[in-house]
Amino acid sequence: MRIGVIGTGRIGTFHANTLSRHRDVGSLILTDADPARALELAQRLGETAAPGADEIFRWGVDAMVITTTTSAHAELIGRAARSGLPVFCEKPIALDLPGTLHALAEVEAAGTVLQMGFQRRFDVGYTGAREAVRSGRLGRLHTVRATTSDRTPPPAEYLPLSGGLFRDTLIHDFDIARWVTGREVVEVYATGSDAGPPMFRAAGDVDTGAALLTLDDGTLVTATAARLNGAGYDVRMELAGERDQIVVGLDDRTPIASTEPTGPPAAPRPWTGFLERFGPAYEAELAAFVEVVRGERANPCDGREALQALRIAEACERSRRERRPVRLAEIAGGAEAVFR
């Protein structure tokens, strides 16, 4: 199997390393907006570098992995669909609903595969939480608490391109809440703070955000995120039911300490970032993609999932700006708009 990788930044490099070691992947063709970066990685991995995406399409591959800047995702997804190629793409498809819907319509028309990169679905902790909820172990689920906090903020130049905290960071929490609980969000109420570094205010973004989601069975979900959490990279989910309560992401590297006399001390080596925390999950999702391309399994995370997570993020951003609850029904682009 020959796979093209478009984008060799931080996550693209990680994915290329993973794929180059996979027993069912014979070769890779790598390209990047910075050709020298792609060439250096290709030489290190013993793979081929291409001057640009045009050459990858022309030279021929069996599948495509898209890890470029978000602004290029939708166009590349559409181009791959028209070429009959299965695609793995990092989230999101686009930073707006029209771009997302257009790309999904192209995939639907071509009948090709689009697998989205929501890696938490492949993390053993979140998988265990899903099994606990679905088995009935927790009883009626009443409360979910999710949090994502980065140790250090992204570069200032990234912020205007990110889509904002709800679309860039909390979208993972929105997706995993749906996946773990098996329920849909019907209403959101969100707010944010730009009291941190001034670069967030300059970008019209917030450095800290919180959302209250109401699910279709009445379960309440709180989702919070912060761009500057000096203790370390912190991603957790707590699920409370009438019978039991569980937590994802609580281990000897969780960057939190108890103030109780007998509580656990601060982690001696806290998580530093998402690649370290979710490394095995990233590898598992790419292994799943290879199986999808080989026809050995169904797509575990298609464009419908990315669309729904983006609609929740859009509702949260509208709620933050308008300071009111927003029903998901207010947000255009339900799955029925593309998948009839």
C-alpha positions, 0 to 999 in steps of 0.5 A, a space after each residue: 500500500 502506498 500512502 500520500 501524506 500532505 503536511 509534515 508539521 508536528 502531527 504529520 511527522 508523527 503520522 508519517 513515522 507511524 505509517 512508515 513502520 506499519 507492516 501493510 504500508 509499503 511506501 509513503 510520499 510526503 509533501 509540505 508547504 515547506 518542501 525542505 521539511 518534507 524532504 528532510 523527513 522523507 530522507 530520515 524515514 527512507 521514503 519519497 518526497 514530492 514537490 507538492 500535492 499535485 505530484 502526489 495525485 499524479 504519481 498515484 497512491 492508494 490513500 491519502 493522509 491530510 495533516 495540513 493547515 485547516 484552511 487546506 483540508 476541504 479542498 484536498 478532501 474534495 480532490 481526493 474524493 474526485 480521485 476515488 481515494 480514501 482519506 484520513 484527515 485531521 480535524 476539522 474538515 473546515 472552520 465553517 459549516 459551508 466548507 464542511 458541508 461542501 467537502 462532505 457532499 463531494 465525499 458522498 457523491 464519490 462514494 469514497 471514505 473519509 475518516 476523521 482524526 478524533 484520536 480520543 475514540 482510540 484511547 483505552 481510557 475513553 474506550 473503557 468509559 464508553 463500555 461502562 456507560 453502555 453496559 449500564 454499570 453507572 446506572 442512569 448517567 446524570 453528569 459528565 465533566 470534561 476538561 482539556 487544558 494545554 500546558 503552554 499556549 500556541 503561537 500567536 500567529 496560529 490563533 487567527 487560523 485556529 477557529 477559536 477555542 471551541 472549534 480548535 480545542 473543545 471540539 474534541 470534548 464535544 465529539 468524545 461526549 457524544 461517542 462515550 454517552 451515545 447521546 446527542 446535544 440539544 442545547 448549549 450555554 457557553 462563555 469564555 475569558 480573554 483575561 490571559 495573554 493579550 494575543 487572545 484578545 487581539 485574535 478575537 479569541 478566549 484563552 479559557 472557555 466553559 460550556 454547559 451541554 444538555 443531552 437529549 436524555 437530560 444528562 448535563 455535560 460541562 466542558 472546560 478548556 484553558 490554553 495556559 495550564 502551567 502544571 501540565 497538559 490535562 485531559 480528563 472526563 468524569 462520568 457520574 451515574 446513579 450507581 457508580 462514578 468513573 474518571 478518564 485521564 487520572 493516573 500518575 502523570 495527571 497534573 493535579 495535586 490534592 490539598 488533603 493530608 492523605 491525598 496524592 501529591 503532584 505528579 513528578 512527571 506530568 503530561 507535557 502535550 497531546 502527542 505524548 498523552 495520546 501517542 498510542 491512540 494516534 497510532 491506533 487510529 492510523 492502524 484502523 485507517 489502514 484496515 479501512 483502506 484494505 476493506 477489513 473494517 468499517 469506518 470508525 469515525 466518518 464525516 458525519 461525526 466531524 460535522 456534528 462536533 463542529 455544529 456543537 462548537 458553532 453553537 457554543 461560539 454563538 452562545 458565547 458571543 450572544 450571551 444566551 442558550 443556543 439550541 442545536 436546531 438553530 445551527 444549520 447543517 444537520 446530517 440530513 443536509 448531506 446524507 439523505 
